[in-house]
Amino acid sequence: MSEDSPNPSSATNSEEVLTKCPEPGPTSKLLTQKDLNHQVLAPDHLGKETIAIKPNFLYAIASALKENGFDYLECQGGYDEGPGQSLVCFYDLVAMDELLENSALDNNAQPREVRLKVFLPRDGSLQVPSLYGLYRGSDWQERETFDMFGISFEGHPHPKRLLMPEDWKGWPLRKDYVQPDFFEMQDAY
């Protein structure tokens, strides 16, 4: 495993990652042909190909995938692996035009899908490049991820809170979040 390859924090050491690494799927093979650094993760419960990438490779990989037909950002979000562990930013991409073309010929056509995951150490830089320039639908999704987890999206055109007030302290969906005393904050009358 090279220093530049992603290292999901859920693995205890690099030997464990190497022994449990599943076979690369078609998207991983495409990225390997284009010499884009990534790590294959186990597919999700529905069999969707999942790939871990470092933040500095996110935009290049998303651009390559968009050029290869992944024209729809189905979902972008984040989650917290737990106190002291990584925060994860994920992107579900779908080749929608291809699906529409194939479904005209076959009612059982399945889309090409891939999930990208960026693992961010909570004590490090919580910054990833915004995909707004590639997928306009990432606008509010990235803002919500910022609002709930504190992950910043470099280059986002509207980098401000979406759900919480602008002066809110903290990131409510982090597992180590301490809820403020609302009675002191409220001015009911």
N, C-alpha and C positions, 0 to 999 in steps of 0.2 A: 504494500500500500504506500503510495507516494505521499509526500507532505502536502501536496495540493489536492489530494482526493478527499472527498467529504468523509467525515467520521461521525456518524450519528451517535449521540451521547448515550443512547439506550444500550449500546454494546459495551461490555466491560473492558475489552482490550482488542487490539487489531487482529489477534489470532482468531478470536471468536467471530469477528466480522468476516474474515476470510473463509472460515469453515462453513458458515451459514449462508454465504452469498449464493443466491439462486442464479439460475441460468439467465443470461441477458435476453430480453425480449426484442421485438423488432425496432422499437424506438431507441433502446440502448445501443443496438447494433448500428443504427443510423448515426447516432452521436459519436460512436467510436470511429466510424468511417470519416467523420468530419473532424476528428481529433479534438473533441470537446470532452473535458474532464468531468466525470460523474461516477456514481457508484450505484449499482443495482441493489434494490431492496426487495424484500418479499412482496408479491402482489397482495392487494387488499382482499377482503372476503369475497368480493365479486370477481376477482381475477384481474383487476385493473393494474397494469404495469406501473410500478412506483420506482422513482429514481431520486437519489439524494445528490444535491449539488451544493457547492460553496456559493456564498453570496456574489462574489466577483464574477462567477460564470453564468449567473441567472439570465442576464439580458441576452448574452450571446446564444445560450441554449434555447431560450424562448424564441429568439429571432430565427434560428435554424429550424425549429419545429414549425413556426408559422409558415416559413418558406416551403416546408414539406407537407403542408395541408392542414395543420392544426390551427384552424382559423377562428376558433371559439373558446373563450375563457369561460368555462362552465361555472367555476367557483374558485374564489381565492379566500383564504382565511388563515387563522393561526390557532395554536393550542399550546398549552403549557404541559410539559412532561412531569412537572412536580417541583417542589422546592429544591433548589440546588442543581436542578437539571436544566436541559435546554428549553428554549422557546422555539417553536417550529412554525415556519411560514410555508403554506402549501398552495399549489396551483393545480387545478384539474383542467386539462386541455382536451378538446374534442375536434376531430376532423369532420366538421358539420357539412360542408359542401359535398364532400365525398359520400357521407351518409345519405344525403338527399338524392344524389345521383344513383347510388346503389339500391335505395329503397324503392325506386321506380321499377327496378328490375326484379327485386327480391324483397318480399314483405318481411322476411326474417333477417334482414341486413343488420349487422351490428357495427357501431361506430368504432373507429380507432380512438382510443383514449389513453391518456397518460397522466400520472400525478407526479409533480415535481415537489420535492421537499427541501427546504433550506433550514438546517439546524443552526441555531444561534446560541452561543453560551450566554447565559443571563448576566454574567459578570463582564462580558465583553461588549463589543459594538453591536447594538441591535439595529443595524441598518442594512437594507437591501435596496437594489435599484428598483424604481417604479417601472411597471410594465404598461403604464398608461399610454405611452407612445405606440405600443403594439396592439393593446387591447383596451379600448376606451371603457369597457365594462368594468375595468379594475378600479375605476375612480372611487366609488363609495366603498367597495370591498376593502381596498387598501386603507382608506380612512377609518373604517370600522376596526380593522386589525390594529392600527395605530392606537385608536381610542381605547381598546380593551386590553392590549398587551404591551403597548409602548414600543412596538417595532416601527421604526421610521423608514419611509420610502423615498430614497434620494431621487429627486427630479419630479416628484409628484406636483401637479400644478396647484393643488388646494390642500396643503399639508396642515390640516387642523382637525380638531375633534368633530365627530359626527353625532354621537349619541349622548355624550356627557357634556355638561357645561364647560366652557373654555377654561375656567379657573379650577376645575376639578383636580384633586391631587391623587395621583396613583393610577393604577391600571386594573380595573375591577375583575377581569377574568384570569388574572394570574393566581396561581394556587397559594402564593404566599402573601396575597393582598390582605391588608388589615382594614376592615370597614371603619370609616370615620363615624364619630358620634353624630348622627343626623339631628338629634335634638338641639345641639349647639349650632348647627349650620342653618337650620330652618328659621325663618321669620314668618310664623304662621299668621300673625295679625299685624 
